[in-house]
Amino acid sequence: MSQPSVKINEQRIAYLESPADRSDADDPTVVFVHGNSSSAKTWRPLMADEFGRRFRCIALDLPGHGQSEPARDPADYSLPGYATLLTGLVHELGIAHPVIVGWSLGGQIAMEAAPQLPNAKGFVIFGAPPVTSPEQIGEAFLPNPAMGALFTEHVSESEAKLVAESFIAPGSSLDTGEFVADILATDGAARAGLGASVGAGRFADEIAVISALRQPLAIVHGAGEQLVSVDYLRKLTIPTLWRGEIQVLAGVGHAPHQEAPQQFAALLSEFIGDLAEAPLPGMP
């Protein structure tokens, strides 16, 4: 995989790209958006395997994460700021009908950006419960001591390990070292800025966004999830919900793309296959 970069609003954004050596001309490009204090590297199990050879995949590093520069404007460390960057990347790279896949914060970004991406073919989110306001966050997320560190500027190694352990199902044997390294390498201002902006309600009404979606939306949930409430997700009314239900994967937690990449890739492939039978956005 190559790791080029692109300028979005004078900001250098790094991204990973898979060559998709067997991609069909009609296949959409899959754009992966990572979570809080993560990086594009988290998608390598998918991009370096069969899925990445079948589909062209783009995985960006958000500002202050991975190989991307820190945000030039602190206000960009927010859901609106990240959404503007995502839409800018899609337009700059000339991706006509992307499938947007967002993990955790990346899923929240995908929902924030959805109204600006009318030509997207479909959306996949996981670890990202749609909410209307900051007050709803306590219902959508499970109580977990790791959550606080994700919105704190300075994170110790022990705190980073606690967060990393919350990403996987209890009893999982997955090595969390890469999660820890990404957390410690992230610009602390990104966590603090995001926490302040979310606390102030600087984000879209995500439930209104998904209620108005014309494209299919897949919501994936790990049965061993330690951060997000599946009961909350199941209460939502989502008109374009893929297969009409939340897709629950056994044996995984908050990070199924890392815990069970082949199973997760198979589900993504099925979703994209179903999209092939749907008309492109804007077409009858």
C-alpha positions in Angstrom: 0.0 0.0 0.0 1.1 3.5 -0.7 0.8 6.5 1.7 0.5 9.7 -0.3 -0.9 13.0 0.9 -3.1 15.7 -0.3 -3.8 19.3 0.6 -7.3 20.0 1.9 -7.8 23.7 2.7 -4.1 24.1 3.1 -3.9 21.2 5.5 -1.7 18.2 4.5 -3.6 15.1 5.0 -2.0 11.7 4.7 -3.9 8.6 3.5 -3.4 4.9 2.7 -4.5 3.6 -0.7 -4.9 0.0 -1.8 -4.3 -0.7 -5.5 -7.4 -2.9 -6.0 -5.7 -5.0 -8.7 -8.9 -6.9 -9.5 -11.5 -4.1 -9.1 -14.4 -4.0 -11.5 -14.9 -0.6 -13.2 -18.3 -0.4 -11.6 -17.1 -1.0 -8.1 -17.2 2.0 -5.7 -14.2 3.3 -3.9 -14.4 2.5 -0.1 -13.3 5.4 2.1 -12.4 4.4 5.6 -12.5 6.9 8.5 -10.8 5.9 11.7 -11.8 6.6 15.3 -10.6 9.0 18.0 -6.8 8.7 18.7 -6.4 6.1 16.0 -5.0 6.3 12.4 -5.3 5.0 8.9 -3.2 2.0 10.0 -6.1 0.5 11.8 -7.6 -0.5 8.4 -4.6 -2.4 7.2 -6.0 -5.9 8.0 -8.7 -5.2 5.5 -6.8 -3.2 2.9 -3.8 -5.5 2.7 -5.9 -8.6 2.2 -8.4 -9.9 -0.3 -10.8 -6.9 0.3 -8.2 -4.4 -0.5 -7.3 -6.3 -3.7 -11.0 -6.5 -4.7 -11.9 -2.8 -4.0 -10.0 0.4 -4.2 -9.7 1.6 -0.6 -8.7 5.0 0.8 -8.1 5.4 4.5 -7.2 8.9 5.7 -5.4 10.1 8.8 -7.4 12.8 10.5 -5.6 16.0 11.4 -3.3 15.4 14.4 -3.5 11.7 13.9 -1.1 9.3 12.1 1.0 11.0 9.5 -1.3 14.1 9.0 -0.3 17.5 10.3 -2.0 18.9 13.4 -5.0 21.1 12.7 -4.0 24.7 11.9 -7.3 26.0 13.4 -8.3 24.4 16.8 -11.9 24.7 15.7 -11.1 22.0 13.1 -10.8 19.5 16.0 -14.6 19.0 15.9 -17.2 17.0 14.0 -18.0 19.8 11.6 -14.3 20.4 11.0 -13.6 16.7 10.3 -16.7 16.4 8.1 -15.5 19.3 6.0 -12.1 17.6 5.6 -13.7 14.2 4.6 -15.8 15.8 2.0 -12.8 17.8 0.7 -10.8 14.6 0.4 -13.6 12.8 -1.5 -13.8 15.8 -3.9 -10.0 16.3 -4.2 -9.4 12.6 -5.1 -12.3 12.6 -7.6 -14.2 9.8 -5.9 -17.6 9.9 -7.7 -19.7 7.4 -5.6 -17.8 6.4 -2.5 -18.9 4.0 0.2 -18.1 5.7 3.5 -17.1 3.4 6.3 -16.6 5.0 9.7 -15.5 3.5 13.0 -16.3 5.1 16.3 -15.5 8.9 15.9 -15.3 8.0 12.2 -18.9 6.9 12.1 -19.9 10.2 13.8 -17.9 12.1 11.1 -19.6 10.0 8.4 -23.1 11.1 9.7 -22.0 14.7 10.0 -20.7 14.7 6.4 -23.6 12.7 4.9 -25.6 15.8 3.8 -22.5 17.1 2.0 -22.0 13.8 0.2 -25.2 13.3 -1.8 -23.4 11.1 -4.4 -22.2 8.6 -1.8 -23.3 5.1 -2.7 -23.8 4.0 1.0 -22.6 4.4 4.5 -21.4 1.9 7.1 -20.9 2.9 10.7 -19.9 0.9 13.9 -19.1 2.0 17.4 -20.9 5.2 16.5 -24.5 5.5 17.9 -26.5 8.4 16.3 -27.5 11.1 18.9 -29.4 14.3 18.8 -27.7 16.2 21.6 -25.0 15.9 24.2 -27.7 14.9 26.7 -28.3 11.7 24.7 -24.7 10.5 24.9 -25.2 9.0 28.3 -28.0 6.8 27.0 -26.2 5.8 23.7 -22.9 4.9 25.4 -22.2 2.4 28.2 -20.5 3.6 31.3 -16.8 2.9 31.0 -13.9 4.5 32.8 -11.9 4.5 29.6 -14.2 7.1 27.9 -12.8 10.1 29.8 -9.3 9.6 28.4 -10.6 9.9 24.9 -11.4 13.5 25.5 -8.3 14.4 27.6 -5.3 16.2 26.2 -2.7 14.4 28.2 -3.0 10.6 28.3 -0.6 8.4 30.2 0.5 5.0 29.0 -1.6 3.2 31.5 -4.6 5.2 30.5 -3.9 4.5 26.8 -3.8 0.7 27.7 -7.1 1.1 29.5 -8.7 2.7 26.4 -7.2 0.1 24.1 -8.7 -2.7 26.2 -12.1 -1.1 26.0 -11.9 -1.4 22.2 -11.9 -5.2 22.2 -14.3 -7.9 23.6 -13.6 -9.1 27.1 -11.2 -12.1 26.9 -10.0 -11.2 23.4 -6.5 -12.3 22.6 -5.9 -9.4 20.1 -2.7 -7.5 20.8 -3.7 -3.9 21.6 -0.2 -2.5 21.1 -1.0 -0.7 17.9 -4.1 1.0 19.5 -1.8 2.1 22.4 0.8 3.5 20.1 -1.8 5.5 18.1 -3.4 6.9 21.2 0.0 8.1 22.6 1.0 9.5 19.2 -2.2 11.6 18.7 -2.1 15.3 19.2 -3.7 15.8 22.6 -5.3 19.0 21.4 -7.4 16.8 19.1 -9.0 14.9 22.0 -9.5 18.0 24.1 -10.9 20.1 21.2 -13.3 17.3 20.2 -14.5 16.9 23.8 -15.1 20.6 24.2 -17.0 20.9 20.9 -19.1 17.9 21.5 -19.9 19.0 25.0 -21.0 22.4 23.6 -23.3 20.6 21.1 -21.3 21.5 18.0 -22.5 18.6 15.9 -25.4 17.8 13.6 -28.6 16.2 14.8 -27.4 12.7 13.8 -30.8 11.1 14.1 -32.3 13.7 11.8 -29.4 13.0 9.4 -30.0 9.2 9.2 -33.7 9.7 9.1 -33.3 11.8 5.9 -30.8 9.5 4.3 -31.6 8.2 0.8 -28.7 5.8 0.7 -28.5 2.5 2.5 -26.9 2.7 6.0 -25.4 -0.4 7.6 -24.9 -0.3 11.3 -22.5 -3.0 12.7 -22.2 -3.9 16.4 -19.9 -6.2 18.2 -21.7 -8.5 20.7 -18.8 -7.9 23.1 -19.0 -4.1 22.7 -17.9 -2.3 25.9 -18.6 1.3 24.9 -21.9 1.4 22.8 -25.4 0.3 23.9 -27.0 -2.1 21.4 -30.4 -1.6 23.2 -30.1 2.1 22.3 -29.4 1.3 18.7 -32.3 -1.0 18.4 -34.7 1.7 19.6 -33.9 3.9 16.6 -36.1 4.3 13.5 -33.8 4.2 10.5 -35.6 4.2 7.1 -32.7 3.0 5.0 -31.2 0.6 7.5 -29.5 -2.2 5.6 -31.4 -5.5 6.0 -33.7 -3.8 8.4 -31.7 -4.5 11.5 -28.4 -3.9 13.4 -25.7 -6.3 12.2 -24.4 -7.9 15.4 -21.1 -9.8 15.1 -20.3 -12.5 17.8 -17.0 -12.6 19.6 -15.9 -9.1 18.9 -16.2 -5.7 20.6 -15.7 -2.1 19.6 -13.2 -2.9 16.8 -14.5 -5.8 14.7 -12.3 -4.6 11.8 -9.3 -5.6 13.9 -10.7 -8.4 15.9 -12.3 -10.3 13.0 -11.1 -8.7 9.8 -12.2 -11.5 7.5 -15.7 -11.7 8.9 -16.0 -7.9 8.8 -14.7 -7.8 5.2 -17.2 -10.4 4.2 -20.0 -8.3 5.6 -18.7 -5.2 3.9 -18.5 -7.1 0.6 -22.1 -8.2 1.0 -23.2 -4.6 1.7 -21.4 -3.4 -1.4 -22.9 -6.2 -3.5 -26.4 -5.1 -2.5 -25.5 -1.6 -3.4 -24.7 -2.7 -6.9 -28.4 -3.5 -7.4 -29.5 0.0 -6.2 -29.6 3.1 -8.5 -26.8 5.6 -8.1 -27.8 8.6 -5.9 -29.5 11.2 -8.0 -30.7 8.7 -10.6 -34.2 7.3 -10.9 
